[in-house]
Amino acid sequence: MSFLELISTTQNGKLSVQLGIRIKIAGLETLCPVSRPCDGQDAFKKDAQRLTHDIQQMQQQAQALFGSGASSPGIDIRPDMPASEIWDILSTISDDGKLSAAFNDMDESQRRTVAEHALTQCNIFSGKAAVFSKRYDSETGLMS
């Protein structure tokens, strides 16, 4: 049984569809929308692609949390990803050695962009940004 359902409504003679999740808690059940109401197939397809992308990001973050390391094929850091998105993935890696390896596996320009993000946009006094700031060498662009 799928927990995803298509929700269709008609207002003023106009059809609208959106994706929903059926939730059951303590014997009560409700259908919660997880996408915007779409008045056409193209709009719905775009929303579905956005949700698919979000789920893929969650898969990568979960894999990092389970300690897979960045060298494994499950962590997908692409050249076109923004630094903030890369940092979100890297910061979920629990093992500091694997974090360093994942960071060092990226090309130099991407490493420097992510480093700038981590050092200027994140709290370098706590969490993975603190680990990063201690281990990052700005001359080589690598983590130790």
Buried (B, 14 or more C-beta within 10 A) or exposed (E): EEEEBEBEEEEEEEEBBBBBBEEEEEEEEEEEEEBBBBEEEEBBEBBBEEBEEEEEBEEBBEBBEEEBBBEEEBBEBEEEBEBEBBBBBBBBBEEBEBBBBBBBBBEEEBBBBBBEBBBEEBEBEEEBBEBBBEBBEEEEBBBE
